[in-house]
Amino acid sequence: MTQAHPVPQQIWPDDLAARYREKGYWRGETFGDVLRARVADHPDRLAVVDDRNRWTYADLLARATSAAGGYLSLGLKPGDRVIVQVPNIAHFFPAVFGLFLAGLVPVYALPAHRQTELIHFAKRSGARAMVIADRHEGFDYRPLARLVQAEVPDIAHIIVIGDAGDHVAFDSLRAGPALPQVDPSAVAFLQISGGSTGLSKLIPRTHDDYIYSFRASAEICRLTGDSVYMAALPVAHNFPMSSPGVFGALHAGARVVMAPNPAAETAFSLIAREGVTITGVVPPLALLWMAAAPRTPHDLSSLQVLQVGGAKFIPEAAARVRPTLGCTLQQVFGMAEGLVNYTRLDDPEEIITGTQGRPISPDDEVLILDDNGDPVPEGEPGHLLARGPYTIRGYHNDPAANARSFTPDGFYRTGDIVKRLPGGYLVVQGRAGDHINRAGEKVSAEEIEDHLLAHPAVFDAAVVSIPDEFLGERSCAFVIPAEGTSPRAPELKAFMRGRGVAEFKVPDQVVFVPEFRTTAVGKVSRNVLRAELRSRYLNKETT
Ligand code: OOB
């Protein structure tokens, strides 16, 4: 049997860890403790609802306990990593709380991820099992999981919610061995980074730090036992997961409604049916919802707060939220690595529409630095760095990324350019790095380029972000064809899909060019090249 390889502890220096405990941020609670406490408070209150299920807090704990025992009976050991690729269905919760109760470590994949990404996560995390749904929104996840297992034989079990075929049925998992004591300072799960350079990195979050982030978020968002939170975005994202997200809602004893997709019709009918009070979306969805609201037959009057985050929401659109949807806008600027900023519900209108909020914690340390690493004057744009009680100190198993992304004193370099207004409110100005923020999904230019370069008709490729009225940004691949070839855009897009990548990574646009002028001058960095191509494109020089 394979030995458990515990995930290394996250190292906060002793003085900071002591401070975070003293101030009551870290309370020595685990995810399992949170669920047990809510069951003790109100076992019969509804916790989770989807199209097929309505489970109370007690139901949820019972199902999670069965799952935990079942996982361990399969031979999984506390500390083992388990890839979770589960869409927005009620079963997400017994699946992951079961892992937490068993001391197993979920690795959250998005439903959009395909074999290339999943194989990378499996190898990087040393995963030993996968939990998946059979199918969702017309896609069958079982053959995908099998492909991953064929490449990563350490994956000993595929556990399927729904029709399991010859895999392990989630519903067959039964309480078995005694559940272990779980250390609240241990890594609870691995989240996937948006990926600014190359492949996605794995983000280790502890019980202590993550529970603090969603408990404090729930307070900021004024969640109570009467709140109804709808997960419209895929729940594996940090935003719907914890800002305050589904976990913040469960912590507050509220009800969680799982929307199978974020289309206005689906979301609006659920808002009306369940009396949803708060939900979160990315800016393009906010635009779609605002366009659909005037004609909807559904009653949206229960909705009190619409959170918008993941990408910049322009002030003109922000100003339309209250008049069209009749609720308060809350801007959310966060990152899976930690730091999350919110506009507060009672902030003046110009703060709500014109800023991306201020940090959760008085102990979030925010630096805004110029290119030389010196602080900029208040109100001037600079590089945002962050450190604090729920911001990671390093990626999992990735020394090269850690050397780039963290300062020696433990600040995370977010890659964002922001300015700070009085009161600590941040306004996002842009990105220093090379990724495309496509409707909130972060896509690394380098990762797309590497896929394109694998095509025999591609001599060179450079991928840049282009402003897009709807998506915020879209991806554009500049391609120099290999000598004697004349590839076409659909062929390259189909090639990328064939390599098994998430659909949002397939370039939106491909522009063929005979050369990259800058490369003739000598060796230039990819960043300079991408910047030059982007400005040529925007000045319409390439067409
Ligand atoms: C959220 O998390 P990630 O990890 O997918 O992406 C983080 C990056 C930030 O560094 C920033 O570049 C961008 O997404 N971003 C925003 C933004 N919110 C995130 N840029 C402008 N305005 C905003 N409001 O996207 C995330 C995590 C937790 C809560 C909310 C979003």
Residues whose N, C-alpha, C, O or C-beta is under 5 A from the ligand:
A	BS01	OOB	G194 N238 F239 S243 V308 G309 G310 A311 K312 F313 V332 F333 G334 M335 A336 Q356 T414 D416 V428 G440
